[in-house]
Amino acid sequence: MPEQPAPGSPQDSGQREGMEFADASLWLSRIFTAIVPGLIGLWLDDRYGTKYFALIGLVLGLTSGILHFIQATKGVFKKPGSRSASQSSERRPP
């Protein structure tokens, strides 16, 4: 069985080449998904003289941020041999 290259080693650089942009765009989408609804709510409050659009935007942004966090950490805390519900419901070939 071949050994896996150590992270940061010259052999590993081919696998991570170009992934920095993907990682950065993923984090930017998460940040903007959580912040933009609150900023839009502030703008609507300022424009119409209300006080509830910022609160709605904050709740929507917080909810979407939490959902992104859950999605990003979905497989981190699983035990190595455990199967998810979707995997266990799949039929095995006889």
C-alpha positions in Angstrom: 0.0 0.0 0.0 1.6 3.4 -1.0 2.1 5.9 1.7 0.2 9.2 1.6 2.5 12.3 1.2 2.8 14.6 4.2 0.8 17.8 4.0 3.0 20.6 2.6 5.5 18.1 1.0 6.5 18.5 -2.6 4.5 15.4 -3.5 1.3 16.9 -1.9 1.6 20.2 -3.8 0.2 18.7 -7.0 -3.0 17.7 -5.2 -3.5 21.1 -3.6 -2.5 23.2 -6.5 -5.3 25.7 -7.3 -7.3 24.7 -4.2 -6.5 28.0 -2.5 -8.9 29.9 -4.7 -11.6 27.3 -4.1 -11.0 27.5 -0.3 -11.1 31.3 -0.4 -14.3 31.5 -2.5 -15.9 29.0 -0.1 -15.1 31.1 2.9 -16.2 34.3 1.2 -19.5 32.8 0.3 -20.0 31.7 3.9 -19.1 35.2 5.2 -21.3 37.1 2.8 -24.2 34.7 3.3 -24.1 35.5 7.0 -23.4 39.3 6.8 -25.3 40.6 3.7 -28.9 39.9 5.0 -28.1 42.1 8.1 -26.7 44.8 6.0 -29.7 44.8 3.7 -31.9 45.0 6.8 -30.0 48.0 8.1 -30.4 49.7 4.7 -34.1 49.0 4.6 -34.5 50.3 8.1 -32.7 53.5 7.2 -34.7 53.9 4.0 -38.1 53.3 5.5 -37.6 54.5 9.1 -38.4 51.1 10.6 -36.6 49.0 13.2 -37.4 45.4 12.4 -35.7 44.7 9.0 -32.3 44.7 10.6 -33.5 42.1 13.2 -35.0 40.0 10.4 -31.8 40.2 8.4 -29.7 39.3 11.5 -31.8 36.2 12.1 -31.6 35.2 8.5 -27.9 35.7 8.4 -27.3 33.9 11.6 -29.4 31.0 10.5 -27.6 30.7 7.1 -24.3 30.9 8.9 -25.2 28.1 11.2 -26.4 26.0 8.3 -23.1 26.6 6.5 -21.2 25.6 9.6 -23.2 22.4 10.0 -22.7 21.6 6.3 -18.9 22.2 6.6 -18.5 20.0 9.7 -20.9 17.2 8.7 -18.4 14.4 8.5 -15.8 15.7 11.0 -17.2 14.0 14.2 -18.1 10.6 12.7 -16.3 7.5 13.9 -14.1 6.0 11.1 -16.2 2.8 10.8 -19.7 4.3 11.2 -22.2 4.7 8.3 -24.6 7.5 7.8 -28.3 6.9 7.6 -28.3 7.5 3.8 -25.5 4.9 3.4 -27.2 2.3 5.6 -30.4 2.5 3.7 -28.7 1.7 0.4 -29.1 -1.8 -0.8 -26.1 -4.0 -0.8 -25.6 -6.4 -3.8 -26.3 -10.0 -2.9 
